[in-house]
């Protein structure tokens, strides 16, 4: 049950400085917050990509402020931490006179002191036993759907849920990026994303290729996406497809990728940012999940989504049960998901996609 709304809230800070998938999980909470505090300004404290992707895009946040590298909040491995830059950032945030600051950034060991330092009149968020207190908190228990986790946080300040499904708008500027690709409006598009930041979440390229071949036989046009080191995975998929495929690795901005995913009939991907973005822009998805990650990041609905699950608990190298005692090995935990199961799910979604309202249209950009 939601608590009461706070009075006289004019400006709200939301701490959420991580990746695109993480942002998608927080969108329903941000939408609930926007509904409850419709006259307040919502300021997302995020990363540079948030500012580039969200500025000018319809959505629940009014603006983005980029957080300088801060350990446990916004710093990536190897980022130099500039304490003077942090001091300037917090001075600027305190000058904003936030009425409310929400911590949607994990257990709070680092992010709760960060949130308190913003100087807001009232703070709320998540908390593990070793984290500093806020004015109101929800216990951070790891295995919980991320969407529900953040909805619980905003409920602390009277924001009631509107939806469980993240939704991100695709703009005409996004769609304009697709025009040079020359997509054929008569060939249904299927997007494969074989990458994932964590190698343990990667399904083998040959299995992606097997699904791609089955869909190509149904008349699909296959596109492979990825960034940076994922290019090699994309190459291995394309080599095994036995049919021409679009190589779109590193060719689109995040907005362009959103438009591509929205224009597709189906997306097959590992548990990764592009999979969650695809769902948020309305695409049908087949996602490859480790069982623990499915609890936290799996889709709630099944009309458009078919999550496929690996139930492996023991490391394939050392045999250690990683639920209780993690190891340093990074071999795939999802390689045992059968390609036959993925083909069946993909064909079922592909064949029924014409009955679903399209989130995006190739015709609009070809």
SERO-4910 file (N, C-alpha, C, O; in steps of 0.05 Angstrom, whole numbers):
BEGIN
 pado doro    nc1    nc2    nc3   cac1   cac2   cac3    cc1    cc2    cc3    oc1    oc2    oc3
  Unk    A     17    -24      0      0      0      0     18     25      0     38     26     14
  Unk    A     10     45    -16     26     69    -18     22     86      7      1     87     19
  Unk    A     44    100     15     42    120     36     30    145     24     24    146      0
  Unk    A     26    165     41     15    190     31     36    206     15     60    204     20
  Unk    A     25    221     -4     43    240    -19     54    261     -1     40    269     18
  Unk    A     78    270     -7     89    292      8     77    318     -2     69    320    -26
  Unk    A     76    338     15     65    364      7     87    382     -3    110    379      5
  Unk    A     79    401    -20     96    422    -29    122    412    -42    144    421    -36
  Unk    A    119    392    -59    142    381    -73    144    394   -101    126    391   -118
  Unk    A    165    410   -105    169    423   -131    191    411   -148    190    413   -172
  Unk    A    210    398   -135    232    387   -150    241    361   -137    245    359   -113
  Unk    A    245    340   -154    252    313   -145    277    304   -159    280    307   -183
  Unk    A    296    294   -144    320    282   -155    317    251   -153    308    240   -133
  Unk    A    325    238   -175    324    209   -176    352    199   -183    363    206   -204
  Unk    A    364    183   -165    391    173   -170    389    146   -184    379    126   -173
  Unk    A    399    145   -209    398    120   -225    419    123   -247    412    129   -270
  Unk    A    444    119   -241    466    125   -259    479     99   -269    502     94   -262
  Unk    A    464     84   -285    476     59   -296    468     54   -325    466     73   -340
  Unk    A    462     29   -333    459     23   -361    430     25   -371    412     31   -356
  Unk    A    426     20   -397    400     23   -410    380      3   -399    357     10   -394
  Unk    A    389    -22   -395    370    -41   -383    362    -33   -355    338    -35   -348
  Unk    A    381    -23   -339    374    -13   -312    355     10   -313    336     12   -297
  Unk    A    358     28   -333    339     50   -335    311     39   -342    292     49   -331
  Unk    A    310     20   -360    284      9   -368    269     -2   -343    245      2   -340
  Unk    A    283    -16   -325    270    -27   -302    258     -5   -284    238     -9   -270
  Unk    A    270     19   -285    260     41   -267    238     57   -280    226     74   -266
  Unk    A    233     53   -306    213     70   -320    185     69   -307    173     90   -304
  Unk    A    175     45   -301    148     45   -288    147     61   -262    127     73   -256
  Unk    A    169     60   -246    170     75   -221    170    105   -228    157    121   -214
  Unk    A    185    113   -248    186    141   -256    159    150   -266    151    173   -261
  Unk    A    145    133   -281    118    140   -290     99    143   -267     82    162   -267
  Unk    A    101    126   -247     84    129   -223     90    155   -208     72    169   -198
  Unk    A    116    161   -207    124    186   -194    113    211   -209    104    230   -196
  Unk    A    115    210   -236    105    232   -252     75    236   -247     65    258   -245
  Unk    A     59    214   -245     31    216   -241     24    227   -213      6    243   -210
  Unk    A     39    219   -193     34    228   -166     42    257   -162     30    271   -146
  Unk    A     64    265   -175     75    292   -171     75    306   -199     97    314   -208
  Unk    A     52    309   -211     51    318   -239     60    347   -242     68    355   -265
  Unk    A     61    363   -221     70    390   -223     99    394   -216    111    415   -220
  Unk    A    112    373   -206    140    375   -197    159    370   -221    152    356   -240
  Unk    A    183    381   -219    204    375   -238    219    350   -229    228    349   -206
  Unk    A    221    330   -246    236    305   -240    263    307   -254    264    309   -278
  Unk    A    284    306   -238    312    308   -248    325    281   -245    329    272   -222
  Unk    A    333    269   -266    347    243   -265    377    249   -263    388    262   -280
  Unk    A    389    238   -242    418    240   -238    430    215   -250    429    193   -238
  Unk    A    441    217   -274    449    194   -289    476    197   -302    493    212   -293
  Unk    A    480    183   -324    505    184   -339    501    200   -365    480    209   -371
  Unk    A    524    204   -379    523    220   -403    504    208   -423    490    223   -438
  Unk    A    503    182   -425    485    170   -445    456    176   -439    440    180   -457
  Unk    A    449    179   -413    421    187   -406    415    214   -418    394    218   -429
  Unk    A    434    233   -414    429    260   -424    426    259   -455    409    273   -466
  Unk    A    443    244   -469    442    243   -498    417    230   -508    405    238   -528
  Unk    A    408    208   -494    386    193   -504    359    204   -495    340    203   -510
  Unk    A    357    216   -471    332    224   -460    325    253   -466    301    260   -466
  Unk    A    344    270   -470    339    298   -475    322    301   -501    330    292   -522
  Unk    A    299    314   -498    281    318   -520    263    294   -526    246    295   -544
  Unk    A    265    272   -511    249    248   -515    226    249   -495    230    253   -471
  Unk    A    201    245   -504    179    244   -485    184    222   -464    192    200   -471
  Unk    A    178    229   -439    183    210   -418    178    223   -391    172    247   -390
  Unk    A    181    207   -370    174    218   -343    194    237   -331    186    253   -313
  Unk    A    219    237   -340    239    255   -329    239    281   -344    238    280   -369
  Unk    A    242    303   -330    242    330   -344    270    336   -354    273    349   -375
  Unk    A    290    329   -340    318    334   -349    337    315   -335    330    301   -316
  Unk    A    361    314   -346    382    296   -336    406    313   -327    414    332   -341
  Unk    A    416    307   -304    442    318   -295    462    296   -294    457    275   -281
  Unk    A    485    300   -307    505    279   -309    521    278   -283    532    299   -274
  Unk    A    523    255   -271    538    251   -246    568    246   -253    574    229   -269
  Unk    A    587    261   -241    615    255   -245    622    228   -234    607    217   -217
  Unk    A    645    216   -242    652    190   -231    652    190   -201    665    205   -188
  Unk    A    636    172   -190    632    169   -160    631    139   -155    613    126   -165
  Unk    A    649    130   -139    652    101   -134    625     90   -123    613    100   -105
  Unk    A    616     68   -136    592     55   -127    566     67   -138    545     56   -134
  Unk    A    569     89   -153    545    102   -165    548    105   -195    533     94   -211
  Unk    A    569    120   -203    571    126   -232    599    119   -243    602    119   -268
  Unk    A    618    112   -226    645    107   -236    647     80   -249    638     60   -238
  Unk    A    660     79   -273    666     53   -286    694     45   -277    710     62   -269
  Unk    A    701     19   -280    728     11   -273    749     27   -288    747     30   -313
  Unk    A    768     38   -274    789     54   -287    783     83   -289    801     99   -296
  Unk    A    759     92   -283    752    120   -284    768    135   -263    768    126   -239
  Unk    A    781    158   -269    793    174   -249    771    188   -232    752    198   -243
  Unk    A    774    188   -206    755    200   -188    766    227   -180    787    229   -167
  Unk    A    752    249   -187    760    276   -182    743    287   -159    720    294   -163
  Unk    A    755    289   -136    740    298   -112    731    327   -115    710    334   -105
  Unk    A    747    343   -128    739    371   -133    714    372   -150    696    388   -146
  Unk    A    713    355   -171    690    354   -188    665    345   -173    643    355   -177
  Unk    A    669    325   -155    647    317   -138    637    339   -120    613    343   -117
  Unk    A    655    354   -108    647    377    -91    631    397   -107    611    407    -97
  Unk    A    640    403   -131    625    422   -148    597    411   -155    577    426   -155
  Unk    A    596    385   -161    570    373   -167    551    375   -143    528    383   -147
  Unk    A    560    368   -120    542    368    -97    534    397    -89    511    401    -81
  Unk    A    552    416    -93    545    444    -88    523    452   -107    504    466    -99
  Unk    A    525    444   -132    504    451   -152    478    438   -145    457    450   -148
  Unk    A    479    412   -136    455    398   -129    441    410   -104    417    412   -103
  Unk    A    457    418    -85    446    430    -61    432    457    -68    413    465    -55
  Unk    A    443    470    -88    431    496    -97    405    491   -111    389    510   -115
  Unk    A    399    467   -120    374    461   -132    351    460   -112    327    464   -119
  Unk    A    357    456    -87    337    455    -65    316    434    -71    292    440    -72
  Unk    A    326    409    -74    307    387    -79    289    383    -55    298    384    -32
  Unk    A    264    379    -60    245    372    -39    246    343    -33    240    334    -10
  Unk    A    253    327    -52    253    298    -49    276    286    -66    280    294    -89
  Unk    A    290    267    -54    311    253    -69    306    223    -65    304    213    -42
  Unk    A    305    209    -87    299    180    -87    323    164    -96    335    171   -117
  Unk    A    331    144    -81    354    127    -87    343    102   -100    332     85    -86
  Unk    A    345     99   -126    337     75   -141    362     62   -152    362     53   -175
  Unk    A    383     59   -136    409     51   -146    422     30   -129    446     30   -125
  Unk    A    406     11   -120    419    -12   -106    416    -10    -76    399      4    -65
  Unk    A    433    -26    -62    430    -29    -33    437     -5    -16    429     -4      7
  Unk    A    451     14    -27    456     39    -13    482     42      1    487     63     13
  Unk    A    500     23      0    525     26     14    540     51      4    551     66     20
  Unk    A    540     55    -22    552     80    -33    530    100    -41    535    124    -37
  Unk    A    508     91    -50    488    109    -61    471    123    -40    460    145    -46
  Unk    A    469    113    -16    455    127      5    470    152     15    458    173     18
  Unk    A    496    149     21    511    173     28    510    194      5    509    218     10
  Unk    A    512    184    -20    509    202    -43    483    217    -42    482    241    -45
  Unk    A    461    202    -38    434    214    -38    431    234    -15    419    255    -19
  Unk    A    441    227      9    439    246     31    454    272     26    446    293     35
  Unk    A    476    270     11    492    293      6    479    313    -14    489    335    -18
  Unk    A    458    304    -27    444    322    -46    429    344    -31    422    365    -43
  Unk    A    425    341     -5    412    362     11    382    364      8    371    386     14
  Unk    A    369    343      0    340    344     -4    325    345     23    336    336     44
  Unk    A    301    357     22    285    359     47    277    331     57    274    327     81
  Unk    A    273    312     39    264    285     46    277    265     28    280    270      4
  Unk    A    286    243     39    300    222     23    286    195     27    275    189     48
  Unk    A    286    179      5    275    152      7    290    134    -13    301    144    -33
  Unk    A    291    108     -7    305     90    -25    308     62    -13    293     54      4
  Unk    A    328     48    -23    334     21    -15    356     20      6    372     39      8
  Unk    A    356     -2     21    377     -3     42    384    -31     49    366    -47     56
  Unk    A    409    -38     48    420    -62     60    428    -56     89    430    -32     96
  Unk    A    433    -76    106    440    -71    134    465    -54    137    468    -40    158
  Unk    A    484    -54    118    508    -38    121    507    -10    109    527      4    108
  Unk    A    483     -2    100    480     23     87    470     45    106    456     39    125
  Unk    A    477     70    100    468     92    116    437     95    113    427     88     92
  Unk    A    424    104    134    395    107    132    386    131    116    401    150    113
  Unk    A    362    129    105    348    151     92    323    156    109    318    142    128
  Unk    A    308    176    101    284    182    117    264    159    115    249    154    134
  Unk    A    262    146     92    245    122     89    259    103     71    271    111     51
  Unk    A    258     77     78    273     57     62    256     31     59    239     25     75
  Unk    A    263     17     38    254    -11     33    278    -29     35    299    -22     24
  Unk    A    277    -51     49    300    -69     50    308    -79     22    291    -86      6
  Unk    A    334    -78     16    344    -88     -9    349   -118     -6    368   -126      7
  Unk    A    332   -134    -18    335   -163    -19    341   -170    -48    325   -164    -65
  Unk    A    363   -183    -53    373   -185    -81    353   -198   -100    347   -186   -121
  Unk    A    342   -221    -93    324   -234   -112    296   -222   -110    279   -230    -93
  Unk    A    290   -202   -127    265   -189   -129    263   -177   -157    283   -166   -166
  Unk    A    240   -178   -171    238   -165   -197    246   -135   -194    235   -121   -177
  Unk    A    264   -126   -211    274    -99   -209    251    -78   -212    250    -58   -198
  Unk    A    233    -83   -231    210    -65   -234    195    -62   -208    188    -40   -200
  Unk    A    189    -84   -195    174    -83   -170    190    -70   -148    179    -56   -131
  Unk    A    216    -74   -148    233    -62   -128    230    -31   -128    227    -19   -107
  Unk    A    232    -19   -151    231     10   -153    203     21   -149    199     43   -140
  Unk    A    183      5   -157    155     13   -151    151     14   -121    136     31   -111
  Unk    A    163     -5   -106    161     -4    -77    173     21    -65    163     33    -46
  Unk    A    196     30    -77    209     54    -67    191     79    -71    187     94    -52
  Unk    A    180     82    -95    164    106   -100    138    105    -84    126    126    -79
  Unk    A    129     81    -77    105     78    -61    109     90    -33     90     98    -20
  Unk    A    134     91    -24    141    104      2    132    133      3    128    144     24
  Unk    A    130    146    -21    123    174    -22     97    178    -36     92    200    -47
  Unk    A     80    157    -36     53    161    -46     49    158    -76     28    165    -86
  Unk    A     68    147    -90     65    143   -119     55    115   -125     68     95   -119
  Unk    A     31    113   -136     18     87   -141     26     76   -168     29     92   -187
  Unk    A     29     50   -171     36     38   -197     15     43   -218     -9     42   -213
  Unk    A     24     49   -242      7     52   -266     10     28   -284     -9     20   -297
  Unk    A     34     16   -285     40     -6   -303     64    -21   -293     80    -11   -277
  Unk    A     66    -46   -301     90    -62   -295    109    -64   -319    131    -73   -316
  Unk    A    100    -54   -342    116    -56   -366    130    -29   -373    116     -9   -376
  Unk    A    156    -29   -375    170     -5   -383    162      3   -412    157    -14   -429
  Unk    A    160     29   -417    154     39   -443    172     63   -449    173     82   -434
  Unk    A    186     62   -472    203     84   -481    195     93   -508    191     76   -526
  Unk    A    191    119   -512    182    130   -538    205    129   -558    228    133   -552
  Unk    A    197    123   -583    215    125   -606    208    150   -621    185    155   -628
  Unk    A    228    166   -628    223    192   -641    229    191   -671    240    172   -681
  Unk    A    220    212   -685    226    214   -713    256    216   -718    266    206   -738
  Unk    A    270    229   -700    299    230   -703    312    203   -702    330    197   -716
  Unk    A    302    186   -684    311    158   -682    306    144   -709    324    131   -720
  Unk    A    282    146   -719    274    132   -744    290    142   -768    296    127   -786
  Unk    A    298    167   -767    313    178   -790    340    164   -793    350    163   -815
  Unk    A    351    153   -771    376    138   -773    373    113   -790    393    103   -801
  Unk    A    349    102   -792    345     77   -807    344     81   -837    348     63   -853
  Unk    A    338    106   -846    334    111   -874    357    102   -892    353     89   -913
  Unk    A    382    107   -884    405     99   -901    408     68   -903    423     59   -920
  Unk    A    395     53   -885    398     24   -886    383     11   -909    389    -11   -916
  Unk    A    363     26   -920    348     15   -942    332    -10   -935    331    -29   -951
  Unk    A    320    -10   -911    305    -33   -903    281    -38   -921    267    -19   -930
  Unk    A    276    -63   -928    254    -70   -946    228    -73   -929    227    -91   -912
  Unk    A    208    -57   -934    183    -59   -918    168    -85   -922    150    -91   -907
  Unk    A    175    -99   -944    162   -125   -949    176   -149   -937    167   -171   -940
  Unk    A    199   -144   -924    214   -166   -911    213   -162   -881    227   -144   -871
  Unk    A    199   -178   -867    198   -174   -837    225   -176   -825    241   -194   -832
  Unk    A    231   -157   -807    258   -155   -796    259   -170   -770    242   -169   -753
  Unk    A    281   -186   -767    287   -200   -742    315   -191   -733    334   -192   -749
  Unk    A    318   -183   -708    343   -173   -698    355   -193   -678    341   -203   -661
  Unk    A    380   -200   -682    395   -218   -664    416   -201   -649    431   -186   -661
  Unk    A    417   -204   -622    438   -192   -606    452   -213   -590    442   -221   -569
  Unk    A    475   -223   -600    489   -246   -586    507   -237   -564    520   -254   -551
  Unk    A    509   -211   -558    527   -202   -538    515   -199   -510    490   -202   -507
  Unk    A    531   -193   -491    524   -186   -463    549   -178   -449    570   -190   -454
  Unk    A    548   -159   -432    572   -149   -418    584   -172   -402    609   -175   -402
  Unk    A    568   -188   -389    578   -211   -373    578   -235   -391    557   -244   -400
  Unk    A    602   -247   -396    603   -271   -414    586   -294   -404    578   -311   -420
  Unk    A    580   -295   -378    563   -317   -367    535   -316   -378    520   -336   -376
  Unk    A    527   -293   -389    499   -290   -399    498   -295   -429    476   -291   -441
  Unk    A    519   -303   -442    520   -305   -471    513   -333   -480    526   -353   -473
  Unk    A    493   -335   -497    485   -360   -511    504   -363   -534    513   -343   -545
  Unk    A    511   -387   -542    532   -391   -563    523   -379   -590    499   -381   -597
  Unk    A    542   -368   -605    535   -356   -631    522   -376   -650    505   -369   -666
  Unk    A    531   -402   -649    520   -421   -668    490   -427   -662    476   -434   -681
  Unk    A    482   -423   -637    454   -427   -631    437   -402   -641    415   -406   -650
  Unk    A    448   -379   -638    435   -355   -650    432   -359   -680    411   -353   -691
  Unk    A    453   -369   -693    452   -374   -722    430   -394   -729    417   -391   -749
  Unk    A    427   -415   -713    407   -435   -719    379   -423   -718    362   -429   -735
  Unk    A    374   -405   -698    348   -392   -697    345   -373   -721    323   -372   -733
  Unk    A    366   -359   -727    365   -341   -750    359   -356   -776    343   -346   -793
  Unk    A    371   -379   -780    365   -395   -805    336   -403   -806    324   -402   -828
  Unk    A    325   -411   -783    296   -419   -783    278   -396   -790    258   -400   -804
  Unk    A    285   -373   -780    268   -349   -786    272   -339   -814    253   -330   -827
  Unk    A    297   -341   -824    301   -333   -852    286   -351   -871    277   -342   -892
  Unk    A    283   -377   -864    267   -395   -881    238   -387   -881    223   -395   -899
  Unk    A    229   -372   -861    201   -362   -860    199   -335   -875    177   -323   -876
  Unk    A    221   -325   -886    220   -300   -901    231   -276   -886    228   -253   -895
  Unk    A    243   -280   -862    253   -257   -847    279   -247   -858    295   -261   -869
  Unk    A    283   -220   -855    308   -207   -860    323   -205   -834    312   -193   -815
  Unk    A    347   -217   -832    361   -218   -807    381   -195   -804    396   -188   -823
  Unk    A    381   -182   -781    401   -162   -774    414   -170   -748    402   -180   -730
  Unk    A    440   -165   -747    456   -171   -723    467   -145   -711    478   -129   -726
  Unk    A    463   -141   -685    471   -116   -672    490   -122   -649    491   -145   -639
  Unk    A    506   -102   -642    524   -104   -620    543    -81   -620    543    -65   -639
  Unk    A    559    -78   -600    578    -56   -598    606    -67   -589    608    -87   -575
  Unk    A    627    -52   -598    654    -58   -589    662    -87   -591    662    -98   -613
  Unk    A    669    -99   -568    678   -127   -569    657   -147   -579    664   -170   -585
  Unk    A    632   -139   -580    611   -157   -590    612   -161   -620    598   -178   -631
  Unk    A    628   -145   -634    630   -147   -663    639   -176   -671    629   -187   -691
  Unk    A    658   -187   -656    667   -214   -662    645   -234   -659    643   -253   -675
  Unk    A    629   -232   -638    606   -250   -635    587   -247   -658    577   -267   -669
  Unk    A    582   -222   -667    565   -218   -690    575   -230   -715    560   -242   -731
  Unk    A    602   -228   -719    614   -240   -743    610   -270   -742    604   -282   -763
  Unk    A    614   -283   -719    610   -312   -718    582   -320   -723    577   -342   -735
  Unk    A    563   -304   -714    534   -311   -720    530   -308   -750    518   -327   -762
  Unk    A    538   -287   -763    533   -282   -791    546   -304   -808    534   -313   -828
  Unk    A    570   -313   -801    584   -334   -817    568   -360   -817    570   -376   -835
  Unk    A    553   -364   -796    538   -390   -793    509   -388   -803    495   -408   -802
  Unk    A    501   -365   -812    473   -362   -819    466   -375   -846    443   -383   -850
  Unk    A    485   -377   -864    480   -387   -891    459   -371   -907    446   -381   -925
  Unk    A    456   -346   -899    439   -327   -913    449   -299   -908    460   -294   -886
  Unk    A    446   -281   -927    455   -253   -922    442   -241   -897    418   -244   -893
  Unk    A    458   -226   -882    447   -213   -858    459   -185   -857    482   -180   -865
  Unk    A    444   -166   -846    454   -139   -842    472   -138   -818    465   -147   -796
  Unk    A    496   -128   -822    515   -124   -800    512    -95   -790    521    -77   -802
  Unk    A    498    -92   -768    492    -66   -756    508    -61   -731    501    -43   -715
  Unk    A    529    -77   -726    545    -73   -702    559    -46   -704    572    -40   -724
  Unk    A    556    -30   -683    569     -3   -681    560     16   -703    575     35   -710
  Unk    A    537     12   -715    528     29   -737    506     48   -729    498     66   -744
  Unk    A    494     44   -705    471     60   -697    476     72   -669    490     61   -652
  Unk    A    465     96   -665    465    107   -638    444     92   -622    431     74   -633
  Unk    A    443     97   -596    423     84   -580    395     90   -589    377     73   -589
  Unk    A    390    115   -598    364    122   -609    358    107   -635    336     97   -639
  Unk    A    378    104   -652    375     89   -677    369     60   -671    353     48   -684
  Unk    A    383     49   -651    378     21   -643    349     18   -633    335     -1   -640
  Unk    A    339     38   -617    312     37   -608    292     36   -631    273     21   -631
  Unk    A    298     52   -652    280     52   -675    281     25   -690    261     15   -699
  Unk    A    305     14   -693    308    -12   -706    293    -34   -691    278    -49   -704
  Unk    A    296    -34   -665    282    -55   -649    251    -51   -651    237    -71   -653
  Unk    A    242    -26   -651    213    -21   -653    202    -29   -680    179    -37   -682
  Unk    A    219    -27   -700    210    -34   -728    212    -64   -733    204    -73   -755
  Unk    A    223    -80   -715    227   -108   -720    202   -124   -713    186   -116   -696
  Unk    A    199   -147   -726    178   -165   -719    185   -181   -694    168   -189   -678
  Unk    A    211   -185   -690    221   -202   -668    250   -196   -661    265   -189   -679
  Unk    A    257   -197   -636    284   -193   -626    292   -218   -610    277   -226   -592
  Unk    A    315   -230   -617    326   -252   -601    352   -243   -589    370   -234   -603
  Unk    A    354   -245   -562    378   -233   -549    383   -246   -522    365   -258   -510
  Unk    A    408   -243   -513    414   -251   -486    402   -230   -467    393   -209   -475
  Unk    A    402   -237   -441    394   -218   -420    413   -195   -420    435   -197   -409
  Unk    A    405   -173   -433    424   -150   -437    407   -125   -442    383   -126   -444
  Unk    A    421   -102   -443    408    -77   -448    391    -77   -473    368    -68   -471
  Unk    A    401    -86   -496    384    -85   -520    358   -102   -517    338    -95   -529
  Unk    A    359   -125   -503    335   -140   -499    314   -124   -484    291   -124   -491
  Unk    A    322   -111   -462    303    -96   -446    294    -70   -461    271    -62   -458
  Unk    A    311    -59   -477    303    -36   -493    283    -45   -514    263    -31   -519
  Unk    A    287    -68   -526    268    -79   -546    241    -82   -534    221    -74   -546
  Unk    A    239    -93   -510    213    -96   -497    200    -69   -492    176    -66   -495
  Unk    A    217    -49   -484    206    -23   -477    196     -7   -501    179     10   -497
  Unk    A    206    -13   -525    196      1   -549    175    -15   -563    166     -8   -585
  Unk    A    166    -38   -551    143    -52   -562    149    -77   -579    131    -88   -590
  Unk    A    174    -85   -580    181   -108   -597    174   -134   -583    173   -135   -558
  Unk    A    169   -155   -598    167   -182   -587    195   -193   -583    213   -187   -599
  Unk    A    199   -208   -562    226   -217   -555    227   -246   -547    209   -257   -535
  Unk    A    249   -259   -554    258   -285   -543    283   -279   -528    303   -272   -540
  Unk    A    283   -281   -502    307   -274   -485    319   -299   -472    304   -317   -464
  Unk    A    345   -300   -472    359   -322   -459    368   -314   -431    383   -295   -428
  Unk    A    358   -327   -411    362   -319   -383    374   -342   -366    367   -365   -369
  Unk    A    393   -335   -349    400   -352   -326    377   -349   -306    365   -328   -303
  Unk    A    371   -371   -292    347   -371   -275    347   -349   -254    326   -338   -249
  Unk    A    370   -344   -242    370   -322   -222    365   -295   -234    351   -279   -222
  Unk    A    376   -290   -257    371   -265   -271    343   -262   -280    333   -239   -283
  Unk    A    330   -284   -286    302   -283   -295    284   -271   -272    266   -256   -277
  Unk    A    291   -279   -248    275   -268   -225    277   -238   -225    257   -224   -221
  Unk    A    301   -227   -228    304   -198   -226    297   -183   -252    285   -162   -250
  Unk    A    304   -194   -275    301   -179   -300    283   -190   -321    281   -179   -342
  Unk    A    269   -212   -315    252   -224   -335    226   -209   -340    217   -195   -322
  Unk    A    215   -211   -364    190   -197   -369    167   -209   -354    166   -233   -349
  Unk    A    147   -193   -347    124   -202   -332    104   -216   -351     91   -235   -343
  Unk    A    101   -206   -376     80   -214   -394     90   -235   -414    114   -237   -419
  Unk    A     71   -250   -426     79   -270   -445     66   -267   -473     72   -283   -491
  Unk    A     49   -247   -477     37   -243   -504     59   -236   -524     58   -245   -547
  Unk    A     79   -220   -515    101   -212   -533    127   -224   -526    146   -222   -542
  Unk    A    130   -237   -503    156   -245   -494    157   -275   -486    139   -286   -474
  Unk    A    179   -288   -494    185   -316   -487    212   -318   -475    232   -321   -489
  Unk    A    215   -316   -448    241   -320   -436    247   -350   -435    231   -366   -426
  Unk    A    272   -357   -443    281   -384   -442    302   -386   -420    318   -368   -416
  Unk    A    301   -407   -404    314   -407   -378    335   -429   -377    330   -452   -383
  Unk    A    359   -422   -368    379   -442   -359    377   -445   -329    377   -425   -314
  Unk    A    375   -469   -320    373   -475   -291    399   -482   -279    400   -492   -256
  Unk    A    421   -478   -293    447   -485   -283    454   -468   -258    451   -443   -259
  Unk    A    463   -481   -237    472   -467   -213    502   -470   -208    514   -453   -195
  Unk    A    514   -491   -219    542   -497   -214    559   -486   -237    551   -489   -261
  Unk    A    582   -474   -230    600   -465   -251    608   -487   -269    616   -509   -260
  Unk    A    607   -484   -296    614   -505   -314    644   -512   -314    652   -533   -325
  Unk    A    661   -496   -301    689   -501   -300    697   -514   -273    710   -535   -273
  Unk    A    689   -502   -251    698   -512   -225    677   -526   -209    682   -539   -188
  Unk    A    652   -525   -218    630   -539   -205    619   -525   -180    602   -536   -166
  Unk    A    630   -501   -174    621   -488   -150    592   -477   -153    585   -467   -174
  Unk    A    576   -480   -132    549   -470   -133    550   -440   -129    556   -430   -107
  Unk    A    544   -425   -150    549   -396   -150    526   -381   -137    529   -356   -133
  Unk    A    505   -394   -129    484   -380   -113    495   -372    -86    487   -352    -74
  Unk    A    513   -389    -75    523   -385    -48    553   -378    -46    562   -368    -26
  Unk    A    568   -384    -68    597   -382    -66    607   -376    -94    615   -394   -109
  Unk    A    608   -351   -102    615   -343   -129    644   -350   -136    661   -352   -118
  Unk    A    650   -353   -162    677   -358   -170    685   -338   -192    668   -322   -200
  Unk    A    710   -340   -200    720   -320   -219    717   -329   -248    724   -313   -266
  Unk    A    706   -353   -254    704   -362   -281    681   -347   -295    661   -339   -283
  Unk    A    684   -344   -322    665   -328   -337    654   -344   -361    644   -332   -380
  Unk    A    655   -371   -360    643   -387   -380    612   -385   -379    601   -379   -358
  Unk    A    599   -389   -401    571   -386   -403    555   -403   -384    560   -427   -381
  Unk    A    535   -391   -371    517   -406   -354    491   -412   -369    473   -426   -358
  Unk    A    489   -403   -394    464   -407   -408    467   -423   -434    448   -425   -450
  Unk    A    491   -434   -439    496   -448   -464    479   -473   -466    475   -483   -489
  Unk    A    468   -483   -444    453   -508   -445    424   -503   -453    409   -522   -456
  Unk    A    415   -478   -457    388   -473   -467    386   -485   -495    401   -477   -513
  Unk    A    368   -504   -500    367   -518   -526    359   -499   -549    341   -483   -546
  Unk    A    373   -501   -572    366   -484   -595    338   -492   -605    324   -475   -616
  Unk    A    330   -517   -602    303   -525   -611    281   -510   -596    261   -503   -607
  Unk    A    286   -506   -570    267   -491   -554    265   -462   -563    243   -451   -564
  Unk    A    288   -451   -570    288   -423   -579    275   -420   -607    260   -401   -611
  Unk    A    280   -439   -624    268   -439   -651    238   -440   -648    223   -426   -662
  Unk    A    228   -458   -632    199   -461   -628    186   -435   -618    166   -427   -628
  Unk    A    199   -423   -598    188   -398   -587    190   -376   -607    171   -360   -610
  Unk    A    212   -374   -622    215   -353   -641    195   -355   -664    183   -335   -672
  Unk    A    191   -379   -674    172   -383   -696    144   -377   -687    128   -365   -702
  Unk    A    137   -384   -662    110   -378   -652    105   -348   -651     84   -339   -659
  Unk    A    124   -333   -641    121   -304   -639    122   -292   -667    106   -274   -673
  Unk    A    140   -301   -684    142   -290   -711    116   -294   -727    107   -276   -740
  Unk    A    105   -317   -724     81   -323   -740     56   -309   -730     37   -305   -745
  Unk    A     56   -301   -704     32   -287   -694     36   -257   -692     19   -242   -683
  Unk    A     60   -247   -700     66   -218   -697     48   -201   -713     42   -178   -705
  Unk    A     37   -210   -735     20   -194   -751     -6   -187   -737    -21   -169   -745
  Unk    A    -13   -202   -716    -37   -197   -701    -34   -177   -679    -53   -169   -666
  Unk    A     -9   -168   -675     -3   -149   -653      0   -121   -665     11   -118   -687
  Unk    A     -8   -100   -651     -3    -72   -660     27    -68   -662     42    -75   -644
  Unk    A     35    -55   -684     64    -50   -688     72    -26   -671     58     -6   -669
  Unk    A     96    -29   -658    107     -6   -643    122     13   -661    124     37   -655
  Unk    A    132      3   -684    146     20   -703    142      9   -730    133    -14   -734
  Unk    A    147     25   -750    142     16   -778    165     21   -796    176     43   -797
  Unk    A    174      0   -810    195      4   -830    187     23   -852    203     38   -863
  Unk    A    160     21   -858    150     39   -880    155     68   -874    159     84   -893
  Unk    A    156     75   -849    159    103   -842    188    113   -847    192    137   -847
  Unk    A    206     95   -850    234    104   -853    248     94   -878    270    103   -884
  Unk    A    235     76   -893    249     65   -916    250     84   -939    260     78   -960
***
